[in-house]
């Protein structure tokens, strides 16, 4: 019944890569398969950060800080390598680094 | 059912997700295009799977492949499209990217060993789908403080700008919270996702809100969205999906 109106904001395009990435990489059930890869250890994460997370600072700037924290980003869990990488990316992008949060 | 493997020893099984017993392998290209997507029924549930070359999908080679953006995009989209094809017919519990077994027996023993939890997760999803809603707004105006003629005028302009920015931020935050509240009340469940950068969203406008909803009555949900669209001409809304319910399955079986 409302499909005519919806057409105006349903893109009809193939899904945006960012929408697929944020689901397929981060969500869905995690099963112990035989092949174990640590998604945190690989460059894939930098892709994710480049695509999605450049906006985390932006969101904070916009006053929107109540969204669910991504454990990838909130650090902790001894993910020092990750934090280091994130800091480097932030420096490269000219963003304030998250180092002072720790 | 699947294409004959070229080298039996060098393939594994990629598991996309799980559907109720009796499901068929959807006709969509597999993550490894050399093989077909098949349905493997075991223990009262059906795994949607395909063979993959372990030259690409083994622990030793996968990290390298994943660093290749073109390979990653193609493979991620294949994963998604297989699940979307399955979702067009039945409920789907999606697996996370790159869930790989060394052989069919291991895959079958996973399905058999977790059939109760998987069947429960499928039952909970029932006829529900995940819909995504993003809202965009015009970017904030650029600073004009640099054009001030005196130091004092500059400082005043900066203060005024700061005040406007804070107001704008508060108003955007209220809008996002309101959107989430209204959409959640027309859905079974809802989560707020990270905002995406302009580069990721492919738009000039700024993303103000990004949410995912587990929806049973799509008409009702879309009416709620229409009502928001009518009231808020200042927002550009985008509806995506239906998605497999990535955001509404337990991360680990037996939890949630």
HADDOCK unambig.tbl for C-alpha pairs under 7 A between the chains (distance, minus, plus):
assign (segid A and resid 2 and name CA) (segid B and resid 222 and name CA) 6.98 0.50 0.50
assign (segid A and resid 2 and name CA) (segid B and resid 223 and name CA) 6.63 0.50 0.50
assign (segid A and resid 5 and name CA) (segid B and resid 226 and name CA) 6.97 0.50 0.50
assign (segid A and resid 6 and name CA) (segid B and resid 226 and name CA) 6.99 0.50 0.50
assign (segid A and resid 9 and name CA) (segid B and resid 237 and name CA) 5.82 0.50 0.50
assign (segid A and resid 9 and name CA) (segid B and resid 238 and name CA) 4.89 0.50 0.50
assign (segid A and resid 9 and name CA) (segid B and resid 239 and name CA) 6.27 0.50 0.50
assign (segid A and resid 10 and name CA) (segid B and resid 238 and name CA) 5.80 0.50 0.50
assign (segid A and resid 10 and name CA) (segid B and resid 239 and name CA) 5.21 0.50 0.50
assign (segid A and resid 10 and name CA) (segid B and resid 240 and name CA) 6.72 0.50 0.50
assign (segid A and resid 18 and name CA) (segid B and resid 200 and name CA) 5.65 0.50 0.50
assign (segid A and resid 18 and name CA) (segid B and resid 201 and name CA) 6.89 0.50 0.50
assign (segid A and resid 23 and name CA) (segid B and resid 246 and name CA) 5.97 0.50 0.50
assign (segid A and resid 24 and name CA) (segid B and resid 76 and name CA) 6.87 0.50 0.50
assign (segid A and resid 24 and name CA) (segid B and resid 96 and name CA) 5.84 0.50 0.50
assign (segid A and resid 24 and name CA) (segid B and resid 97 and name CA) 5.56 0.50 0.50
assign (segid A and resid 25 and name CA) (segid B and resid 96 and name CA) 6.29 0.50 0.50
assign (segid A and resid 25 and name CA) (segid B and resid 97 and name CA) 5.63 0.50 0.50
assign (segid A and resid 27 and name CA) (segid B and resid 96 and name CA) 6.09 0.50 0.50
assign (segid A and resid 27 and name CA) (segid B and resid 246 and name CA) 5.19 0.50 0.50
assign (segid A and resid 27 and name CA) (segid B and resid 247 and name CA) 5.84 0.50 0.50
assign (segid A and resid 28 and name CA) (segid B and resid 94 and name CA) 5.10 0.50 0.50
assign (segid A and resid 28 and name CA) (segid B and resid 95 and name CA) 4.78 0.50 0.50
assign (segid A and resid 28 and name CA) (segid B and resid 96 and name CA) 4.75 0.50 0.50
assign (segid A and resid 28 and name CA) (segid B and resid 246 and name CA) 4.51 0.50 0.50
assign (segid A and resid 28 and name CA) (segid B and resid 247 and name CA) 6.68 0.50 0.50
assign (segid A and resid 28 and name CA) (segid B and resid 249 and name CA) 6.14 0.50 0.50
assign (segid A and resid 28 and name CA) (segid B and resid 251 and name CA) 6.15 0.50 0.50
assign (segid A and resid 29 and name CA) (segid B and resid 94 and name CA) 6.42 0.50 0.50
assign (segid A and resid 29 and name CA) (segid B and resid 95 and name CA) 4.77 0.50 0.50
assign (segid A and resid 29 and name CA) (segid B and resid 96 and name CA) 5.62 0.50 0.50
assign (segid A and resid 29 and name CA) (segid B and resid 249 and name CA) 6.44 0.50 0.50
assign (segid A and resid 29 and name CA) (segid B and resid 250 and name CA) 6.05 0.50 0.50
assign (segid A and resid 29 and name CA) (segid B and resid 251 and name CA) 4.46 0.50 0.50
assign (segid A and resid 29 and name CA) (segid B and resid 252 and name CA) 5.58 0.50 0.50
assign (segid A and resid 30 and name CA) (segid B and resid 95 and name CA) 6.31 0.50 0.50
assign (segid A and resid 30 and name CA) (segid B and resid 96 and name CA) 5.64 0.50 0.50
assign (segid A and resid 30 and name CA) (segid B and resid 251 and name CA) 5.67 0.50 0.50
assign (segid A and resid 30 and name CA) (segid B and resid 252 and name CA) 5.55 0.50 0.50
assign (segid A and resid 31 and name CA) (segid B and resid 99 and name CA) 6.84 0.50 0.50
assign (segid A and resid 31 and name CA) (segid B and resid 252 and name CA) 6.93 0.50 0.50
assign (segid A and resid 33 and name CA) (segid B and resid 99 and name CA) 5.44 0.50 0.50
assign (segid A and resid 33 and name CA) (segid B and resid 100 and name CA) 5.25 0.50 0.50
assign (segid A and resid 33 and name CA) (segid B and resid 101 and name CA) 5.35 0.50 0.50
assign (segid A and resid 34 and name CA) (segid B and resid 100 and name CA) 5.96 0.50 0.50
assign (segid A and resid 34 and name CA) (segid B and resid 101 and name CA) 4.70 0.50 0.50
assign (segid A and resid 34 and name CA) (segid B and resid 102 and name CA) 5.94 0.50 0.50
assign (segid A and resid 35 and name CA) (segid B and resid 58 and name CA) 6.26 0.50 0.50
assign (segid A and resid 35 and name CA) (segid B and resid 59 and name CA) 5.73 0.50 0.50
assign (segid A and resid 35 and name CA) (segid B and resid 100 and name CA) 5.46 0.50 0.50
assign (segid A and resid 35 and name CA) (segid B and resid 101 and name CA) 6.34 0.50 0.50
assign (segid A and resid 36 and name CA) (segid B and resid 59 and name CA) 6.22 0.50 0.50
assign (segid A and resid 37 and name CA) (segid B and resid 59 and name CA) 6.02 0.50 0.50
assign (segid A and resid 42 and name CA) (segid B and resid 63 and name CA) 5.92 0.50 0.50
assign (segid A and resid 43 and name CA) (segid B and resid 67 and name CA) 5.13 0.50 0.50
assign (segid A and resid 44 and name CA) (segid B and resid 66 and name CA) 5.82 0.50 0.50
assign (segid A and resid 44 and name CA) (segid B and resid 67 and name CA) 5.56 0.50 0.50
assign (segid A and resid 51 and name CA) (segid B and resid 197 and name CA) 6.55 0.50 0.50
assign (segid A and resid 51 and name CA) (segid B and resid 199 and name CA) 6.79 0.50 0.50
assign (segid A and resid 51 and name CA) (segid B and resid 200 and name CA) 5.11 0.50 0.50
assign (segid A and resid 52 and name CA) (segid B and resid 196 and name CA) 4.73 0.50 0.50
assign (segid A and resid 52 and name CA) (segid B and resid 197 and name CA) 5.72 0.50 0.50
assign (segid A and resid 52 and name CA) (segid B and resid 200 and name CA) 6.39 0.50 0.50
assign (segid A and resid 53 and name CA) (segid B and resid 196 and name CA) 6.76 0.50 0.50
assign (segid A and resid 54 and name CA) (segid B and resid 197 and name CA) 5.79 0.50 0.50
assign (segid A and resid 55 and name CA) (segid B and resid 195 and name CA) 5.89 0.50 0.50
assign (segid A and resid 55 and name CA) (segid B and resid 196 and name CA) 5.53 0.50 0.50
assign (segid A and resid 55 and name CA) (segid B and resid 197 and name CA) 4.79 0.50 0.50
assign (segid A and resid 56 and name CA) (segid B and resid 195 and name CA) 6.91 0.50 0.50
assign (segid A and resid 59 and name CA) (segid B and resid 195 and name CA) 6.83 0.50 0.50
assign (segid A and resid 62 and name CA) (segid B and resid 169 and name CA) 4.39 0.50 0.50
assign (segid A and resid 62 and name CA) (segid B and resid 172 and name CA) 6.94 0.50 0.50
assign (segid A and resid 63 and name CA) (segid B and resid 169 and name CA) 4.59 0.50 0.50
assign (segid A and resid 63 and name CA) (segid B and resid 170 and name CA) 5.88 0.50 0.50
assign (segid A and resid 63 and name CA) (segid B and resid 173 and name CA) 5.79 0.50 0.50
assign (segid A and resid 64 and name CA) (segid B and resid 173 and name CA) 4.99 0.50 0.50
assign (segid A and resid 67 and name CA) (segid B and resid 192 and name CA) 5.59 0.50 0.50
assign (segid A and resid 67 and name CA) (segid B and resid 193 and name CA) 6.51 0.50 0.50
assign (segid A and resid 67 and name CA) (segid B and resid 194 and name CA) 6.60 0.50 0.50
assign (segid A and resid 68 and name CA) (segid B and resid 192 and name CA) 6.30 0.50 0.50
assign (segid A and resid 68 and name CA) (segid B and resid 193 and name CA) 6.63 0.50 0.50
